[in-house]
Amino acid sequence: MDLPKLLETASPLVSAEIAAENGATVNDVWDYLAHDEWEVGLGLLEKLSDVQPLPLDLWG
């Protein structure tokens, strides 16, 4: 699995208005991805998907 590619594909599917409980947004995900912080980006993306579910086939 190509994690960077997966995250780059998933991030645009999250609305910019959606925020996780901790206030993180998809813009925060992109900031972490830009700094090669893939694990943190994935964690934030998972939190955002709790607010707005992403398509299941994206994770598989």
Number of C-alpha atoms within 10 A of each C-alpha: 6 6 11 16 9 14 20 14 11 18 21 12 14 19 13 11 8 15 21 17 11 9 9 15 21 23 16 16 22 20 12 17 19 11 9 12 14 17 14 14 24 20 12 22 24 15 18 25 18 13 14 15 12 17 11 7 6 10 9 7
